[in-house]
Amino acid sequence: TDKEAADTFPTADTKFNRLANELEIEMPQEGNLMLVIVADAKTTTVQIITPSGPRPLQLALGMDELNPLISAMRNAILNRSEDYRGPAKEIYQRLIAPIEAAIPNLAAVKTFTLYLNGRLRALPLAALMDANGKHFAEKYRFGLYNSIAHDKAALVPQSWQLVAWGNKEANAAEGLRALAGVEQELGAIVYDQKSGSGLLPGKRYLGTDFNRQAWDVMLAQKPAVTKAKPQSHRSVVHVATHFKISTQQFNDSKLFLGDGSTFSLGQLNSLVIDLSDVDLLTLSACNSITSEKANGEQFEGLGAAFQNKGVKAVLGTLWAVEDTSTAHLMQQFYSQRGAQRNMSKAQALQAAQVGMMKHKQWAHPYYWAGFVLMGNWL
């Protein structure tokens, strides 16, 4: 909400500014620039956070005009239509291009850390298109910042260990189709000593192994990370299953586990747990970043609820994505980042998305533009 934006960024001495300065000093190779973009009905206020302080920019473009463009773009993408290009270009021209023009030394910017308010969070930024027909994700990598995030670019582990959870079963009563690609997805990313296949060391829980008892045990574990032993066995938690949003009572929204049980947002919020050793939570098979009621009121989604429990970053989706293509994108993401951190999470996601654009079958933004990093993208 606008009030949240005002509360989060009241003065130059905010955690957002401290984080910008820290990234500038400690991670100059990432080419980070932080933007606060807050839209009301008629105007959009942008704060470009530079080392010398914020640069304000006011645009005569508000949600009255943006809302129908966002809806048209999303609907076209979900219908796998090329008609998304019209609104994608218009939003870029009217929202992104003026910001680019106001950025000093734009050529040095590789990564945007973005605070977005309201329905802007539902905008598939990666698929916005400039005047030359280039997608935003081809030009920049980005991560979403929210008020839950910390002001420290917390040290990210160099090496990753994975705990992967998958449920491929349909649920006819809930109207949920089978996720045929889940088994392939987990098989591709979890290293198997016998076959030598897979990308990251760790464990996988598929089908009935993904049960409420095992899930609760994992969540309840206390971080055992110390300076002497900085590696967590659950530095990445990967979840591939359905998440059903309840627009009436958001806390009733729930994950579907492999043993037929469910785990609701309310249950997660009520738990006293510490997931601060989780560098990344991946929610690969469900629309997990943001949702809205019929009246358009926005909610932070499942990802933000996990951030509240200490998770440093969430890789989630803006819509439920086709699971076979998701398996391919996830494999590319983990491969690019590497078990020993070849690059940042944001750069790995960008590389995976650009790879999808070149794939004959999965070039349409439906297959890649819904994936969004929230929190610490390093």
C-alpha positions in Angstrom: 0.0 0.0 0.0 1.0 3.6 -0.3 1.1 3.9 3.5 3.5 0.9 3.6 5.7 2.7 1.2 5.7 5.9 3.2 6.4 3.9 6.4 9.2 2.0 4.8 11.0 5.0 3.2 10.3 8.0 5.4 13.8 9.6 5.2 17.2 9.2 3.5 18.3 7.1 6.5 16.2 4.0 5.7 17.2 0.4 5.6 16.7 0.6 1.8 19.4 3.3 1.6 21.7 1.4 3.9 21.3 -1.7 1.8 22.0 0.3 -1.4 25.2 1.7 0.1 26.4 -1.7 1.3 25.8 -3.3 -2.1 27.7 -0.4 -3.7 30.7 -0.8 -1.4 30.8 -4.6 -1.1 29.4 -5.8 -4.4 30.3 -3.2 -7.0 30.6 -6.0 -9.7 26.8 -6.6 -9.5 26.1 -3.1 -10.9 23.1 -2.7 -8.5 20.7 0.2 -8.6 17.8 0.4 -6.2 14.4 1.9 -7.3 11.3 2.7 -5.3 8.3 2.8 -7.6 5.0 3.8 -6.0 1.9 4.4 -8.1 -1.3 6.0 -7.0 -4.4 6.6 -9.2 -3.0 9.4 -11.4 0.8 9.5 -10.9 3.8 7.4 -10.2 6.6 8.5 -7.9 10.0 7.0 -8.4 13.0 7.3 -6.1 16.3 6.4 -7.8 18.6 5.5 -4.9 22.2 6.7 -5.7 25.2 6.9 -3.4 24.7 10.7 -3.1 21.1 10.2 -2.1 17.7 9.6 -3.6 16.7 11.2 -6.9 13.0 11.8 -7.2 11.1 11.4 -10.5 7.4 12.1 -11.0 5.5 10.4 -13.9 2.1 11.5 -15.1 1.1 7.8 -15.2 -1.0 6.2 -12.5 -2.9 3.0 -11.8 -6.0 4.2 -13.6 -4.0 3.8 -16.8 -1.6 1.0 -15.7 -4.3 -1.4 -14.4 -5.9 -2.1 -17.8 -2.5 -2.4 -19.4 -1.3 -4.9 -16.7 -4.5 -6.9 -17.1 -4.2 -6.9 -20.9 -0.6 -8.0 -20.7 -1.1 -10.7 -18.2 -4.2 -12.1 -19.9 -2.4 -12.3 -23.3 0.6 -14.1 -21.6 -1.7 -16.6 -19.8 -3.4 -17.3 -23.2 0.0 -17.7 -24.8 -0.8 -15.0 -27.3 1.6 -12.6 -28.9 -0.8 -9.8 -28.1 1.1 -9.2 -24.9 3.6 -7.2 -27.0 1.4 -4.1 -27.3 0.8 -3.5 -23.6 4.4 -4.7 -22.8 5.8 -2.0 -25.1 3.5 0.7 -23.8 4.3 0.1 -20.2 8.0 0.0 -21.0 7.8 3.3 -23.0 5.7 5.1 -20.3 7.1 3.7 -17.1 10.6 2.2 -17.7 12.1 4.4 -20.4 11.6 7.7 -18.4 13.3 6.0 -15.4 16.2 4.8 -17.7 16.6 8.4 -19.0 16.9 9.7 -15.5 19.5 7.2 -14.3 23.1 8.6 -14.3 25.5 6.1 -15.9 22.8 3.7 -17.0 25.3 1.6 -18.9 26.8 0.5 -15.6 23.5 -0.9 -14.3 23.2 -4.7 -14.5 20.8 -5.4 -11.6 17.8 -3.6 -10.2 16.6 -4.0 -6.7 12.9 -2.9 -6.9 10.4 -1.8 -4.4 6.9 -1.9 -6.1 3.6 -1.1 -4.5 0.1 -2.5 -5.0 -0.7 -4.1 -8.3 2.7 -3.3 -9.8 3.8 -6.4 -8.0 1.6 -8.4 -10.3 3.3 -6.9 -13.4 5.5 -9.5 -15.3 8.5 -7.1 -15.5 10.7 -9.7 -17.2 8.4 -9.6 -20.3 8.2 -5.8 -20.7 9.6 -4.8 -24.1 11.6 -1.8 -25.2 11.3 0.1 -28.5 13.8 -2.3 -30.1 11.7 -5.4 -29.1 14.1 -6.4 -26.4 12.7 -7.9 -23.2 13.5 -6.3 -19.8 15.0 -9.7 -18.7 17.4 -9.6 -21.6 18.7 -6.2 -20.5 18.7 -6.4 -16.7 18.5 -8.8 -13.8 16.3 -7.8 -10.9 15.0 -8.8 -7.5 12.0 -7.5 -5.6 12.5 -5.8 -2.2 9.6 -5.6 0.3 9.2 -4.3 3.8 10.0 -7.7 5.3 13.5 -7.7 3.8 16.5 -6.9 5.9 18.8 -4.0 5.5 21.9 -6.2 5.4 23.1 -8.0 2.3 23.6 -11.0 4.6 26.5 -13.2 3.6 25.3 -15.8 1.2 26.7 -19.3 1.4 29.2 -20.1 -1.3 28.0 -23.7 -1.5 24.4 -24.9 -1.5 22.8 -28.0 -0.1 19.2 -28.8 -1.1 16.1 -30.2 0.5 13.6 -30.8 -2.3 9.9 -31.6 -1.9 7.6 -32.7 -4.7 4.0 -33.7 -5.1 2.9 -34.6 -8.6 -0.6 -35.9 -7.8 -3.9 -34.4 -9.0 -6.6 -33.4 -6.6 -9.9 -33.6 -8.4 -11.9 -32.2 -5.4 -9.8 -29.0 -5.4 -9.7 -28.8 -9.2 -5.9 -29.4 -9.3 -4.3 -31.2 -12.3 -1.4 -33.6 -12.0 2.1 -32.1 -12.2 3.7 -34.6 -14.5 7.0 -32.8 -14.6 7.7 -32.7 -10.8 9.5 -36.0 -10.6 11.8 -35.1 -13.6 12.4 -31.7 -11.9 13.5 -33.1 -8.6 15.6 -35.8 -10.4 17.4 -33.2 -12.4 18.4 -30.9 -9.5 19.1 -33.3 -6.6 22.5 -35.0 -7.1 22.2 -38.8 -7.0 25.5 -40.6 -6.1 24.5 -43.8 -7.8 23.6 -42.4 -11.2 25.9 -39.3 -11.1 23.0 -37.2 -12.2 21.6 -34.0 -10.6 23.1 -30.7 -9.8 23.1 -30.0 -6.0 23.9 -32.3 -3.1 20.9 -32.9 -0.8 17.8 -34.9 -0.2 14.5 -35.2 -2.0 11.0 -36.1 -0.7 8.7 -37.1 -3.4 5.1 -38.4 -3.1 4.2 -39.8 0.2 7.7 -39.1 1.5 6.6 -35.4 1.3 4.3 -35.9 4.3 3.3 -33.6 7.1 5.5 -35.2 9.7 8.7 -34.9 7.6 7.7 -31.4 6.5 7.1 -30.3 10.1 10.4 -31.8 11.2 12.3 -29.9 8.5 10.6 -26.6 9.5 11.2 -27.0 13.2 15.0 -27.7 12.9 17.1 -24.9 14.4 19.8 -23.3 12.2 23.2 -24.9 13.0 25.2 -22.4 11.1 28.3 -21.0 12.8 31.4 -19.2 11.6 33.3 -22.5 11.8 30.5 -24.3 9.9 28.8 -21.8 7.6 27.1 -24.5 5.5 23.5 -25.4 6.2 22.0 -28.7 5.0 18.9 -26.8 3.9 20.5 -23.7 2.3 18.0 -24.3 -0.5 14.4 -25.6 0.1 12.8 -26.4 -3.2 9.0 -27.0 -3.2 7.2 -28.3 -6.3 3.5 -28.7 -5.5 0.2 -26.9 -5.8 -0.6 -23.8 -3.7 -4.3 -22.9 -3.7 -5.1 -19.3 -2.8 -8.2 -18.5 -0.7 -9.3 -15.0 -1.6 -11.9 -14.9 1.2 -9.5 -15.8 4.1 -5.9 -15.6 2.9 -4.7 -17.6 5.8 -6.7 -20.5 4.5 -4.5 -20.6 1.4 -2.7 -23.9 1.4 0.1 -26.1 0.0 -0.8 -29.7 -1.0 1.6 -32.2 0.4 2.3 -35.6 -1.1 0.5 -37.7 1.5 -2.8 -35.9 0.8 -2.5 -33.5 3.7 -2.3 -29.7 3.4 -0.3 -26.9 5.0 -2.0 -23.5 5.3 -0.6 -20.0 5.4 -2.3 -19.6 8.8 -0.4 -22.7 10.1 2.9 -21.3 8.8 2.2 -17.9 10.4 1.4 -19.5 13.8 4.7 -21.4 13.9 7.6 -20.2 16.0 10.5 -21.3 13.7 13.8 -19.9 12.5 14.6 -20.4 8.8 17.4 -17.9 8.7 19.9 -20.5 7.4 17.7 -20.9 4.2 19.4 -18.8 1.5 16.7 -19.6 -1.0 13.1 -21.0 -0.9 12.0 -22.0 -4.4 8.2 -22.4 -4.9 8.2 -23.7 -8.5 4.8 -25.0 -9.3 2.4 -22.4 -7.9 1.5 -18.7 -8.0 3.3 -17.8 -4.8 4.4 -14.2 -5.0 1.3 -12.1 -4.9 -2.5 -12.4 -5.1 -5.5 -10.1 -5.0 -9.1 -10.2 -3.9 -11.9 -9.4 -6.3 -11.7 -5.8 -5.2 -8.0 -5.6 -6.4 -6.5 -5.4 -2.9 -3.0 -6.9 -3.0 -1.6 -9.5 -0.6 2.0 -10.5 -0.2 1.9 -14.2 -1.0 3.4 -17.4 0.4 6.9 -16.2 -0.3 6.6 -13.2 2.0 5.2 -15.5 4.8 8.4 -17.6 4.6 10.5 -14.5 4.6 8.9 -13.5 7.8 10.3 -16.8 9.3 13.9 -15.8 8.2 14.2 -17.1 4.7 16.6 -14.8 2.8 15.2 -15.1 -0.7 12.2 -16.6 -2.4 12.0 -17.7 -6.0 8.3 -17.8 -6.8 5.9 -17.3 -9.6 3.2 -14.8 -10.6 1.0 -17.5 -12.0 0.8 -21.3 -12.1 3.3 -22.3 -14.8 3.3 -25.4 -17.0 5.4 -27.9 -15.1 7.4 -29.6 -17.8 8.9 -26.2 -18.9 9.4 -25.3 -15.3 11.5 -28.4 -14.7 13.8 -27.2 -17.6 14.0 -23.6 -16.3 14.8 -24.8 -12.8 17.5 -27.1 -14.0 19.0 -24.2 -15.9 18.8 -21.9 -12.9 20.5 -24.2 -10.5 23.1 -25.1 -13.1 24.0 -21.5 -13.8 24.2 -20.6 -10.1 26.1 -23.8 -9.4 26.6 -25.7 -6.2 29.6 -23.4 -5.5 28.1 -20.1 -6.5 29.3 -19.2 -10.0 27.1 -16.1 -10.0 24.3 -14.4 -8.1 20.8 -15.8 -7.9 19.5 -12.9 -10.0 22.1 -13.5 -12.7 21.3 -17.2 -12.7 17.6 -16.5 -13.1 18.2 -14.1 -15.9 20.4 -16.6 -17.7 17.7 -19.3 -17.3 15.0 -16.9 -18.7 17.1 -15.9 -21.7 17.8 -19.5 -22.4 14.0 -20.2 -22.4 13.5 -17.3 -24.9 15.8 -19.2 -27.3 13.9 -22.5 -26.8 11.6 -23.1 -29.7 8.9 -24.7 -27.6 9.1 -22.4 -24.6 10.0 -18.9 -26.0 6.7 -17.3 -25.0 6.8 -15.3 -21.8 4.1 -17.6 -20.3 6.9 -20.1 -19.7 9.5 -17.8 -18.1 8.3 -14.3 -17.2 6.3 -15.3 -14.2 9.4 -16.3 -12.2 10.4 -13.6 -9.7 13.1 -13.4 -7.1 12.1 -11.7 -3.8 14.6 -10.7 -1.1 18.3 -11.3 -1.2 19.1 -11.9 -4.9 22.9 -12.3 -4.3 
